[in-house]
């Protein structure tokens, strides 16, 4: 049996901007903490200056008290050296304290911005992005950016400043030897530019692959019942191993590249030091340089080794951070929420008349040569009327239902609510007017009460109880903590029918003016379905409703039935009228009737769907 098709991630095909340009986009997030970060950079620089001053004092000690064998004169210098060492320690502590206070707030702001942005993206955006890729950006990539802002950016500044100040001091101490040592900057910079360009590609690939791994992990956990039921857990395991193997290979390539640059950055300074040492010894022998100056010179050189050798690590970390920032802003740059034109409408006085007028629709990622899903739908639903929408599989019923609350936008024509184009209403206001229950119910890791009141947070327990009664969800009273029981991730602690009833309760709890039900009773047994339908009639009597129906019993809830086929409404009428006038409707109902025909349940039966 073949393994599943490998996962592909949502990756940008646009040319990647430079590392510096990408990292500069972080400025709006860093700006509130800029004072602390500037303070951190200055204290780190002060620590560096304190450390660089020590070799100059050592030169004075060597050429003074040590050369003169004056022990008494040595103690003031020792005290001064100890003071400089203490100052260096203090400034390093101050730098860590400043960054520790500033950066967590920056990370929090970035994480909240990303989450809020994801919540406002249209459904079409989430259709094209894997959840694992988004999760990877919200966790791994933000951790990379936190590390960059906390340490790397400060060290880039401090190490650059240290090398510059130290080089000036070397040239002042001895121009020839100073130029020999500082000349290493030329090959180091050239090699670093080449390294950064190549490493950037590999770093981005590694982070995308990490997102693919997160996607498969998430899907495997959420779909573990399906994998085990079909005996595909081993195939998924092989798939996961393939992806982690690819990620491991990319990480090893990154490690090899960093190893090469580290070796280069260590070898070049060592050669320069060796040359400078030979020349320095000759200068001392010729009397052009004192022993103390030579000691101070090489003490400064040793102090500069870390800024040079760490350049490979800093470049790699900066490139990783740039790749993470690029992936982060890739999400923030995505198209915004559905446009609004904001014509006023009072949600309290909505009559609930819904009209589809020449509606055309195609999914955003559909190839241009494929026909529209909806190709000119015209349908008027009167206030308080219930329309059952039926049609063959794939005819666009769910797409049509999703257009009413603007989960998607029409690509042609319009949908009007009380004569107002739904695109003219603020989305939040529209979705307070229109409530939806889908065939595949989604519950959250919250209590039953919180799940039911998700779209009606001001609701009371009485509202919840009323909605649960409509949905025949009294099983809640048998849960360990009643309304306070947490239902578990995606409601997996409940049966399919129980989750569907809670989703239905969530749709009706706010007494919406317009109710869109996408086959909300498909997981219920016949007995429970009949009870829910009986209770639901009281809600539908005062609500405009569009009900996507597959069962003849659900059709019976409607005042009229609309047959959707070939992207258009082909017939509208009562159930009996369509049975007489439409051969396509008769075939559809005959197929559904034969599919769902069951013996009537005994009066005393208390059937419940299987868990």
Secondary structure, DSSP 8 states (H G I E B T S, - for coil): -------------S----HHHHHHTTHHHHGGGHHHHHHHHHHHHHHHHHHHHHHHHHHHHIIIIIHHT-STTHHHHHHHHHHHHHHHHHHHHHHHHHHHHHHHHHHHHHHHHHHHHHHHS-HHHHHHS-HHHHHHIIIIIHHHHHHIIIIIHHHHHHHHHHHHHHHHHHHHH-HHHHHHHHTHHHHHHHHHHHHHHHHHHHHHHHHHHHHHHHHHHHHHHHTHHHHHHTT-HHHHHHHHHHHHHHHHHHHHHHHHHHHHHHHHHHHHHHHHHHHHHHHHHHHHHTTSS-HHHHHHHHHHHHHHHHHHHTHHHHHHHHHHHHHHHHHHHHHHTS--S---------GGG----EEEEEEEE--TTS-TTS--SEEEEEEEE-TT-EEEEE-STTSSHHHHHHHHTTSS--SEEEEEETTEEGGGS-HHHHHHHEEEE-SS----SSBHHHHHTTT-TT--HHHHHHHHHHTT-GGGGGSTTGGG-B--GGGTTS-HHHHHHHHHHHHHTT--SEEEEESTTTTS-HHHHHHHHHHHHHHHTTSEEEEE--SHHHHTT-SEEEEEETTEEEEEE-HHHHHHH-HHHHHHHHHHHHHH------TT-------
